[in-house]
Amino acid sequence: MDYMQKIQYAANSFYNRGLELARERDLSGAAECLKRALQFNKYHTDARNLLGLIFYEMGETSDALVQWVISVHLQPEGNRADRYLDKVQRKPGQLEHASNLIRKYNQALVHAQNGSDDLAVLQLKRIVEEKPNFVKAHLLLALLYIGHEDYTKAGKSLYKVLQIDKNNRRAERYMEYVKSKTGKADVEKRKLKNAFNHREMEDNDVILPPTYKENTGWQSIINIGIGLALGVIVVLFMILPARDRSLNYQHNQEMRIYADKLNLANQEADKLRKAAEQLEAEKGKAEANLENLIGDSDSTLIQYQTLVEILQAYRSENFETAVKQYMELDTTKITNENMLNILSEIEADMAANAPAVLEKLAIQSTESGDADQALRYYEEYMKFDDRNPQIIFNMAMIYKKKGEEETSDQLFGQVIMNFDDEELAAKAKEERGY
Amino acid sequence: MINFEKELELFKPSLEVEAVSETIVKSDLTDMADIMMEIMKEIKDK
């Protein structure tokens, strides 16, 4: 027998064992064997199809689809998996429904693992109602019930799992724990012990026959009546209140969950509102800064531009233009350290040389009849040097020509009172009309 | 004794239908027969 044949035999052997276990409803055991069979021979279509069926039976629709799609891919003709796929996909919405349930299970698992047990239990209960063969959901539900010490409900879930998958190891382990908690383990042990403890009868043992009492017709009717009355009493005083309590409890639990969710949503909304307000304020501030940078003629950007133009005028040795630009410059807007160094050099140069240029420009403007421009130059001159009587006199003359006699008189007064230039003082007096 | 937290960690999410095609693509389908063929090929090459 060659190796390949041996491999085929091994695969067949595992498949047969898997099939046997599947027939006995040991689905997890069967799945293990079938996976082994496929490890030996991936083309074992029956093994793969059966594995898909087992997944489907345990509620794992996606895993079943994976196996059946691979199966059809490996054996496109005469493959039963084709029919299975068709069946799952044929009924409209069936696949979507299965997908939703799986997604809900995954959500419930996240809730459970994050401590939201109540929410997880609610969701899992709905899932197992819609898909009673979803083994994983039953197991998780059972574990959550165990966590809440609700062993009866846990036992019911585990019983359902063991009906689907007889030897599910996890379910068996949980069930053993549940039984130890509910005392059922002891009862089972006692039953087992009694079954094998058979005492032989001795000579002096007496067998008492069960008493037989024949009921009359009236007695039967009375007994039935009493039974019915007791039944009604039990329903009224025990079952209905318990059911009400259970419904109220469920209702309160649901309300609490919704209230928690609502609170969370409100908190989230508050947080978002505050964040939006803060962002709005920051946006306003940023817009104001931007406006300040580029908006009006006094903006920082324009001032830096003017400084650059002054430097260009220096480079082209056009000092007159440099002085004119310097008049437009708002030095308070220049804050860059490198530019401040350059600015201080320019200021020093302007202090030394600008007054002469400004005087020349003012005289030119006066001669061309632009009195306002001339005054601007003189005012700029005064920033560098306000102790030149000739400049003050010239300004006074311009104001006089403009008809602003009050200002001109004040300036003539400065020339007369504050300086020792007698010739100019005499001219000022004359102009003032002394 | 059941350790609730530990048991909870053992639960893994179920494969979602949307992830089926990706799972198929990623499936390693190498079987024993493939491995044997590979070994035999290597022996022959030597």
Interface residues (C-beta under 8 A of the other chain):
Chain A: Y3 M4 I7 Q8 A10 A11 L38 Q39 F40 N41 K42 Y43 E60 T61 S62 D63 L65 V66 V69 I70 H73 L95 A98 S99 I102 R103 Y105 N106 L109 A112 Q113 K136 L139 L140 L143 I146 G147 R170 R173 Y174 Y177
Chain B: M1 I2 F4 E7 L8 E9 L10 F11 P13 S14 L15 E16 V17 E18 A19 V20 T23 I24 S27 L29 T30 D31 M32 A33 D34 M36 M40
